[in-house]
Amino acid sequence: MAKAVGFAFPFFGAGDASYFEWAEVHVYFAKEPDAKAKKAIKKKVPPPLRDAIAWQGKELMVASGQFAHMTMAETYPASGGKKGKPGERVLDEEGFDEDGEYGGDGRFFFARSEQVDAFNADIEAWLQYAHSLVPIVAAFRAEDLESGGTKLSRWHTWSMAQLAGVLEAMAPAMKSKKADHAAHMLRGILRYAAGAKKKLTKQQRTFLEADS
């Protein structure tokens, strides 16, 4: 698989991601990490993604609870060096803050843009750390279209150029016919590929369409 300076492994969905309720990231390693590596990787998972941490062989899925924005606000400092708490912002009569983001309670609470940015940066730093322990074949984060999707970065663009190698490495996930996290991740990568007009084999198209 080709490499480029600054990109140690493919990350499909890399960039300025936005979130509505949940957040989720998948990682496929070159080999299943041993117990020590799993413990170290788990310890460094960004706090908003610690609600669910599931290993399935080489594949790791980490995800938030339903109110990811509340955890983001509680985890990352806002302007002034303070961590936010839901309800602390000054809102206008319609419930929006100075950034134009809704600040109501529960599912309609949204962290500040700078806190979401800090969360996205934390995800990338965590992936780099995990890769330093066990080589990563690919990472994947779906676009949350309900929240506006992701402003995909050069890392994602470069990752698309590595598609053939990733699909070859993840072939066991396609052949297993299991509805597991690895299959979900692979279908997500194939959706990115289809959206980018990449040529897929009949087997890959069939695998993708089986979940539609």
C-alpha positions as CSV (number, residue, x, y, z in Angstrom):
1,M,0.0,0.0,0.0
2,A,1.4,3.4,-1.0
3,K,2.3,5.9,1.7
4,A,2.6,9.6,1.8
5,V,4.2,12.0,4.2
6,G,1.9,12.8,7.1
7,F,-0.5,9.9,6.5
8,A,0.5,6.6,8.2
9,F,-2.7,4.8,7.4
10,P,-6.0,5.4,5.7
11,F,-8.8,7.2,7.6
12,F,-12.0,7.2,5.6
13,G,-14.2,10.1,6.8
14,A,-11.3,12.2,8.0
15,G,-11.9,15.9,8.2
16,D,-14.1,18.4,10.0
17,A,-16.9,16.1,11.1
18,S,-20.2,17.3,12.5
19,Y,-22.5,15.2,14.7
20,F,-26.2,15.3,15.5
21,E,-26.6,12.8,18.4
22,W,-24.2,9.8,18.2
23,A,-20.5,9.6,17.3
24,E,-18.8,6.4,16.1
25,V,-15.4,5.4,14.9
26,H,-14.2,2.0,13.5
27,V,-10.6,0.7,13.3
28,Y,-9.3,-2.3,11.5
29,F,-5.8,-3.5,12.6
30,A,-3.3,-5.5,10.7
31,K,-3.5,-8.1,13.5
32,E,-5.5,-8.5,16.6
33,P,-3.9,-6.5,19.5
34,D,-2.8,-8.4,22.5
35,A,-4.3,-7.8,25.9
36,K,-1.7,-5.2,26.9
37,A,-2.2,-3.2,23.7
38,K,-6.0,-3.4,23.9
39,K,-5.8,-2.0,27.4
40,A,-3.6,0.9,26.3
41,I,-5.7,1.7,23.3
42,K,-8.9,1.6,25.4
43,K,-7.4,3.9,28.0
44,K,-6.7,6.6,25.3
45,V,-10.2,6.5,23.7
46,P,-11.5,10.1,23.5
47,P,-14.1,10.4,26.4
48,P,-17.1,11.1,24.2
49,L,-16.5,7.7,22.5
50,R,-16.3,5.6,25.7
51,D,-19.9,4.7,26.0
52,A,-19.3,1.6,23.8
53,I,-16.0,-0.1,23.2
54,A,-16.2,-3.4,21.3
55,W,-13.4,-5.6,20.0
56,Q,-14.1,-8.2,17.3
57,G,-10.8,-9.7,16.4
58,K,-8.9,-7.2,14.4
59,E,-11.8,-4.7,14.4
60,L,-12.5,-2.1,17.1
61,M,-15.7,0.0,17.3
62,V,-15.9,2.9,19.7
63,A,-19.1,5.0,20.1
64,S,-20.8,7.6,22.2
65,G,-24.1,7.5,23.9
66,Q,-27.1,9.4,22.3
67,F,-26.0,12.8,23.7
68,A,-22.5,13.0,22.3
69,H,-22.5,16.8,22.3
70,M,-23.1,17.0,26.1
71,T,-20.0,14.9,26.7
72,M,-18.0,17.0,24.2
73,A,-18.9,20.1,26.1
74,E,-18.1,18.5,29.4
75,T,-14.7,17.2,28.1
76,Y,-13.1,20.0,26.1
77,P,-12.4,23.5,27.3
78,A,-14.3,26.3,25.6
79,S,-13.0,29.9,25.2
80,G,-11.6,31.1,28.5
81,G,-10.1,27.8,29.4
82,K,-13.2,26.4,31.1
83,K,-15.0,23.2,30.2
84,G,-18.7,23.7,29.4
85,K,-21.7,22.3,31.0
86,P,-25.1,22.0,29.3
87,G,-27.2,25.0,29.9
88,E,-24.4,27.4,30.9
89,R,-24.3,29.4,27.7
90,V,-26.1,32.6,27.2
91,L,-29.0,31.9,24.8
92,D,-31.3,34.2,22.9
93,E,-35.1,34.0,23.1
94,E,-35.2,31.1,20.6
95,G,-32.5,29.1,22.4
96,F,-29.5,29.9,20.2
97,D,-26.0,31.0,21.4
98,E,-23.7,33.6,19.9
99,D,-22.4,31.0,17.4
100,G,-25.9,30.4,16.1
101,E,-26.0,26.9,17.6
102,Y,-29.0,25.6,19.5
103,G,-28.3,25.3,23.3
104,G,-31.4,23.5,24.6
105,D,-31.4,20.5,26.9
106,G,-31.2,16.8,26.0
107,R,-30.9,15.7,22.4
108,F,-30.9,19.3,21.1
109,F,-27.9,20.5,23.1
110,F,-24.9,21.2,20.8
111,A,-21.3,21.8,21.9
112,R,-19.5,24.8,20.6
113,S,-17.8,24.5,17.3
114,E,-14.4,24.8,19.0
115,Q,-15.3,21.8,21.3
116,V,-16.3,19.7,18.3
117,D,-13.0,20.6,16.6
118,A,-11.1,19.6,19.8
119,F,-13.0,16.3,19.7
120,N,-12.1,15.6,16.1
121,A,-8.5,16.4,16.8
122,D,-8.6,14.1,19.8
123,I,-9.9,11.3,17.5
124,E,-7.0,11.7,15.1
125,A,-4.4,11.8,17.9
126,W,-5.9,8.7,19.4
127,L,-5.8,6.9,16.1
128,Q,-2.1,7.9,15.6
129,Y,-1.4,6.6,19.1
130,A,-3.1,3.2,18.4
131,H,-1.2,2.9,15.2
132,S,2.1,3.3,17.1
133,L,1.1,0.2,19.1
134,V,-0.4,-2.0,16.4
135,P,-0.4,-1.1,12.7
136,I,-3.8,0.1,11.5
137,V,-5.1,-1.1,8.1
138,A,-7.8,1.6,8.0
139,A,-10.0,3.7,10.2
140,F,-13.6,4.7,9.3
141,R,-16.1,7.4,10.4
142,A,-19.4,7.7,8.6
143,E,-20.7,11.2,7.7
144,D,-23.6,12.2,9.9
145,L,-25.8,13.8,7.2
146,E,-28.4,14.8,9.7
147,S,-25.9,17.3,11.1
148,G,-24.5,18.5,7.8
149,G,-21.9,15.7,7.1
150,T,-18.1,16.1,7.1
151,K,-15.8,18.5,5.4
152,L,-13.6,15.8,4.1
153,S,-9.8,16.4,4.4
154,R,-6.8,15.6,2.4
155,W,-6.3,12.6,4.6
156,H,-9.6,11.2,3.4
157,T,-8.7,12.0,-0.2
158,W,-5.4,10.2,0.2
159,S,-7.2,7.3,1.8
160,M,-9.4,6.8,-1.2
161,A,-6.3,6.3,-3.3
162,Q,-5.4,3.4,-1.0
163,L,-8.7,1.7,-1.5
164,A,-7.5,-1.3,-3.3
165,G,-5.1,-2.3,-0.6
166,V,-7.6,-1.7,2.2
167,L,-10.3,-3.8,0.4
168,E,-7.7,-6.6,-0.1
169,A,-6.8,-6.5,3.6
170,M,-10.4,-6.5,4.7
171,A,-11.5,-9.3,2.3
172,P,-12.2,-11.7,5.2
173,A,-14.9,-9.4,6.5
174,M,-16.7,-9.7,3.1
175,K,-16.2,-13.5,3.0
176,S,-17.4,-14.1,6.5
177,K,-21.0,-13.1,5.8
178,K,-21.4,-12.0,9.4
179,A,-23.4,-8.9,10.2
180,D,-20.6,-7.6,12.5
181,H,-18.8,-4.4,13.0
182,A,-16.1,-5.3,10.5
183,A,-18.8,-5.8,7.8
184,H,-20.5,-2.5,8.8
185,M,-17.1,-0.7,8.5
186,L,-16.3,-2.3,5.1
187,R,-19.8,-1.3,3.7
188,G,-19.2,2.2,4.9
189,I,-15.8,2.4,3.1
190,L,-17.5,1.0,0.0
191,R,-20.2,3.7,0.2
192,Y,-17.5,6.3,0.2
193,A,-16.0,4.5,-2.8
194,A,-19.3,4.4,-4.7
195,G,-19.9,8.0,-3.9
196,A,-16.5,8.9,-5.4
197,K,-17.4,6.9,-8.5
198,K,-14.7,4.3,-7.8
199,K,-15.0,1.1,-9.9
200,L,-16.2,-1.8,-7.7
201,T,-16.2,-5.5,-8.5
202,K,-19.5,-7.4,-8.8
203,Q,-18.7,-9.1,-5.5
204,Q,-18.2,-5.7,-3.8
205,R,-21.4,-4.2,-5.2
206,T,-23.4,-7.3,-4.1
207,F,-21.9,-7.1,-0.7
208,L,-22.8,-3.4,-0.5
209,E,-26.3,-3.7,-1.9
210,A,-27.1,-6.6,0.6
211,D,-27.3,-3.9,3.3
212,S,-29.5,-1.5,1.3
